[in-house]
Amino acid sequence: MIYLKPVKIIVVGDSGSIHSARFICLLQELRYRIKVFQSEFCYVQDEHLKKANINVVFPYNESVNGNVLEGFPPFFGRLAAVLQSHPLIYKKFFKFINKYGKANRRRRVKNLVKLITSYKPNIIISLKMQNNGYIVSEAKKILGEAFTAKWVHFSWGSDIELFGKDPRYKKEHLPKIFETLQGCDYFLTDSYRDVEQAARFGFSGKKLSAVLAMGGFDLNQMTKIRSKNYPRNLILIKGRQDKMGGKVFNIFRAMRSIAQELKPYKIKIIYYNLEIKEEVDKLKKQYGIDCELIPWLPYK
C-alpha cells in the first residue's frame, strides 16, 4: 500500500476577493491542505471562502463559514471586538490601523517567513503581483536556500500591462516585477498576452498557460439559475473610471452611439465611482437609455 502525504499549499492572496476565494475552492476540492496568507493589513472573508485557515494580522470581523483565523496578536483582536459597539471610535481605530499597516509592511513579510518556516509548504501560490507576488519575493530573499517550496505566481491582467508599462507606475514597479518573475518557478496568467510577454519581464521558469483569474463558477448553482428562465434584456456594466484601468467613459461613448439599439435593454451600472453620476443622468435624459446605478450587488 502506497501512502502519499497531502500536498501542503500556502496561497498568498486577498481573502476578501471572490477571485481568490474561488481559486482556493478549486484547490480545496482537489483535497490539498491550504493555508491562506492575507498580505494586506486589513481583510474581509468572501462568502465563497469556506473552512479555510486564514493567516491575518488581526480580525475585525468574526470568523464565518467555518474559516479559521490565525496569526494575529490577541490584543488587537480583543480591542477590535470591544470597539465594534462604538462605530465612530471603531472607524477612527481602523483609520489608525490602516496607517500603521502601511508603515509596517515588513511585519507581514516576517510573518510570512515564519509561516513558511513552521508549515513547510510544498507549494506557494501568489495571486496577483502587487502586494502578493512582491511579498513572496521579499520572503524568499530572507529565507535564501531555506525557501524550498515551488513558487507559482498567478498573474492578473494589470500586473504587467499596467504597472510594468504605464509611465505613472513603471519607475517604481518595474524592478519589483522583474524580481518577482525571476524568483518564481511557474507562471500562470489570465491572458495569452502575458504568457507571451512574461519572458521579456524576467521570467525563465515554466509557463502554465492562461486560465480565468476568477476561478470559474459553481456549475450546480449556474444550472439552477438558468432553469429559472430569467429575462435576457439586462446588461451589467462595471462602472469604474480610475487610474487603475477603469474606463467606463469609453463604454458610455459607445452607448450614446447606439442609443436606439439599447431601447429594449435595462442597463445596471455596478461598482461605480461617484463622479460618473452626472454622465449617467445625461444618458437617461438626453438619450433615453434606461440605466440605473446599483451601489452593491452580490455575485450570485
C-alpha positions in Angstrom: 0.0 0.0 0.0 1.4 3.4 -1.0 0.8 6.3 1.4 1.0 9.7 -0.2 1.3 12.7 2.1 -1.2 15.5 1.3 0.3 18.4 -0.7 0.6 21.5 1.5 0.0 24.9 -0.1 0.2 28.4 1.1 -1.9 30.8 -1.1 -0.8 34.4 -0.7 -3.9 36.4 -1.7 -6.8 38.6 -0.6 -9.3 36.6 1.4 -11.9 39.3 0.6 -11.6 38.7 -3.2 -14.1 36.4 -4.9 -11.4 35.6 -7.4 -9.1 34.4 -4.7 -11.9 32.6 -2.9 -13.0 30.6 -6.0 -9.4 29.7 -6.8 -8.9 28.4 -3.3 -12.1 26.4 -3.5 -10.7 24.6 -6.6 -7.6 23.7 -4.6 -9.8 22.5 -1.7 -11.9 20.3 -4.0 -8.6 18.6 -5.0 -8.1 18.0 -1.3 -4.9 19.9 -0.9 -4.1 21.3 2.5 -4.4 25.0 2.2 -3.4 28.0 4.3 -4.3 31.4 3.1 -1.9 34.3 3.9 -3.6 37.7 3.8 -0.7 40.0 2.8 -2.6 43.3 3.5 -3.1 44.6 7.0 -6.9 44.5 7.0 -9.1 41.9 5.4 -12.6 40.5 4.9 -13.8 37.0 4.2 -15.5 36.4 0.9 -18.8 34.5 1.2 -17.4 31.7 -1.1 -14.4 31.1 1.1 -15.2 28.2 3.5 -13.3 26.1 6.0 -10.1 27.8 5.2 -7.2 28.6 7.5 -6.5 32.3 7.0 -3.4 33.9 8.4 -4.2 37.6 9.3 -2.8 40.4 11.4 -5.9 40.6 13.5 -9.7 40.1 12.8 -12.1 43.0 12.6 -15.0 40.7 12.0 -15.9 37.3 13.3 -14.8 34.1 11.6 -17.5 32.9 9.1 -18.3 29.8 7.0 -16.1 27.7 9.2 -12.9 29.6 8.4 -10.2 29.6 11.0 -8.4 32.9 11.7 -4.8 32.6 12.9 -1.6 34.5 13.2 -2.9 37.7 14.8 -1.8 39.4 18.1 -4.6 38.7 20.6 -4.5 42.2 21.9 -5.7 43.8 18.6 -8.4 41.1 18.3 -9.8 41.8 21.7 -9.6 45.6 21.3 -11.4 45.4 17.9 -14.2 43.3 19.4 -14.7 45.8 22.2 -14.8 48.8 19.8 -17.3 47.3 17.5 -20.1 48.6 19.7 -18.8 52.2 19.3 -19.0 52.9 15.5 -17.2 56.3 15.5 -14.3 55.2 17.7 -14.2 52.0 15.7 -13.8 53.9 12.4 -11.0 56.1 13.8 -9.3 53.0 15.2 -9.2 51.3 11.8 -8.0 54.5 10.1 -5.1 54.5 12.5 -4.6 50.7 12.0 -4.5 51.1 8.2 -1.9 53.8 8.5 0.1 51.6 10.9 -0.3 48.7 8.5 1.2 50.6 5.6 4.2 51.6 7.8 4.7 48.0 8.9 4.7 46.0 5.6 7.9 44.4 6.8 6.0 42.9 9.6 3.9 40.9 7.2 7.0 39.8 5.3 8.4 38.4 8.6 5.0 36.8 9.4 5.1 35.0 6.0 8.7 33.9 6.7 7.5 32.4 10.0 4.6 30.7 8.4 6.7 29.2 5.6 9.3 28.0 8.2 6.7 26.4 10.5 4.3 25.0 7.9 6.9 23.8 5.4 4.6 24.0 2.3 5.3 22.1 -0.9 3.9 24.9 -3.0 3.4 28.6 -2.6 1.0 30.4 -4.9 0.8 34.2 -5.1 -2.3 35.6 -6.6 -1.8 39.0 -8.3 1.7 40.5 -8.3 1.3 43.8 -6.5 1.3 43.1 -2.7 1.1 39.3 -3.0 3.8 38.5 -5.5 6.1 41.2 -4.1 5.7 39.9 -0.5 6.6 36.3 -1.5 9.6 37.7 -3.4 10.8 39.5 -0.2 10.2 36.4 1.9 12.3 34.3 -0.5 15.2 36.7 -0.3 15.2 36.5 3.5 14.9 32.7 3.6 17.5 32.0 0.8 18.2 28.3 0.4 15.6 27.6 3.2 12.9 28.6 0.7 12.4 25.0 -0.7 8.8 25.2 -1.9 7.9 25.5 -5.5 6.6 29.0 -6.2 3.7 29.6 -8.6 2.8 33.1 -9.5 -0.7 33.7 -10.9 -0.5 37.0 -12.8 -3.7 39.0 -13.3 -4.4 41.5 -16.2 -2.9 44.7 -14.7 0.2 43.1 -13.1 2.5 43.7 -16.0 0.4 45.6 -18.5 -0.4 48.5 -16.2 2.3 48.5 -13.6 5.1 47.4 -15.9 4.3 49.7 -18.8 2.3 52.7 -17.7 4.7 55.7 -17.1 2.9 56.6 -13.8 3.9 53.2 -12.2 6.8 51.9 -14.3 9.6 53.5 -12.4 8.5 52.2 -9.0 7.2 48.8 -10.1 9.3 47.5 -13.0 12.3 46.4 -10.7 9.8 44.6 -8.4 8.1 42.9 -11.4 11.5 41.6 -12.7 12.5 40.4 -9.3 9.2 38.6 -8.8 9.2 36.9 -12.2 12.9 35.9 -11.9 12.1 34.3 -8.5 9.1 32.2 -9.2 9.3 28.7 -10.7 5.9 28.6 -12.5 3.9 31.3 -14.2 0.1 31.2 -14.6 -1.9 34.1 -16.1 -5.4 35.2 -17.2 -4.3 36.2 -20.7 -2.3 34.7 -23.5 -0.8 38.2 -24.0 1.1 37.8 -20.6 2.1 34.2 -21.3 4.0 35.5 -24.3 5.5 38.6 -22.7 6.5 37.1 -19.3 10.0 36.2 -20.6 10.6 39.8 -21.6 9.9 40.8 -18.0 12.4 38.4 -16.4 10.6 35.0 -16.2 12.7 31.9 -17.1 10.7 29.1 -15.5 7.8 27.0 -16.8 4.8 28.7 -18.2 1.4 27.2 -17.3 -0.7 28.8 -20.0 -3.8 31.1 -19.4 -6.8 30.4 -17.2 -9.6 32.5 -15.8 -8.4 34.7 -12.9 -11.7 34.5 -11.1 -11.5 30.7 -10.6 -14.6 29.6 -12.5 -18.2 29.1 -11.5 -20.2 26.7 -9.4 -21.8 24.7 -12.1 -24.6 23.3 -9.9 -25.5 26.9 -8.9 -25.4 28.0 -12.5 -27.7 25.2 -13.6 -30.3 26.3 -11.0 -30.1 29.9 -12.1 -30.5 29.0 -15.8 -33.5 26.8 -15.1 -35.4 29.9 -13.7 -35.5 31.4 -17.2 -34.7 35.0 -16.2 -35.4 37.7 -18.8 -32.4 38.3 -21.2 -32.7 42.1 -21.6 -30.4 43.1 -18.7 -26.9 44.5 -19.3 -24.5 44.9 -16.3 -21.6 47.5 -16.7 -18.7 47.8 -14.3 -18.7 51.5 -13.6 -15.1 52.2 -12.7 -13.3 55.2 -14.1 -9.9 55.4 -12.4 -6.1 55.3 -12.9 -6.1 51.6 -12.3 -7.5 50.8 -15.7 -11.3 51.5 -15.3 -12.5 53.2 -18.4 -16.3 53.3 -18.2 -16.5 56.6 -20.0 -15.4 54.7 -23.2 -18.4 52.5 -22.7 -20.7 55.5 -22.3 -19.5 56.9 -25.6 -20.3 53.6 -27.3 -23.8 53.6 -25.6 -24.5 57.1 -27.0 -23.7 56.0 -30.5 -26.1 53.0 -30.3 -28.8 54.6 -28.1 -31.7 53.4 -30.3 -30.5 49.8 -30.3 -30.3 49.9 -26.4 -34.0 50.9 -26.0 -35.2 47.3 -25.3 -32.5 46.9 -22.6 -32.2 47.7 -18.9 -28.7 48.9 -18.0 -27.4 48.4 -14.5 -24.1 50.0 -13.5 -22.3 48.3 -10.7 -19.1 49.0 -8.6 -19.2 52.6 -9.9 -17.3 55.8 -9.0 -19.4 58.7 -7.8 -18.1 61.0 -10.4 -19.9 59.1 -13.2 -23.4 60.0 -11.8 -23.7 63.2 -13.9 -22.9 61.2 -17.1 -25.5 58.5 -16.2 -28.1 61.2 -15.8 -27.3 62.5 -19.2 -27.7 59.0 -20.7 -31.1 58.8 -19.2 -32.4 62.3 -20.0 -30.8 63.2 -23.3 -30.5 59.7 -24.9 -33.5 57.9 -23.3 -31.4 55.0 -22.2 -32.8 53.0 -19.2 -29.8 52.9 -16.9 -29.5 52.8 -13.1 -26.7 52.9 -10.6 -26.5 49.9 -8.3 -24.3 50.6 -5.3 -23.7 46.9 -4.5 -24.7 43.6 -6.0 -23.8 40.1 -4.6 -22.1 37.9 -7.2 -24.9 35.4 -7.0 
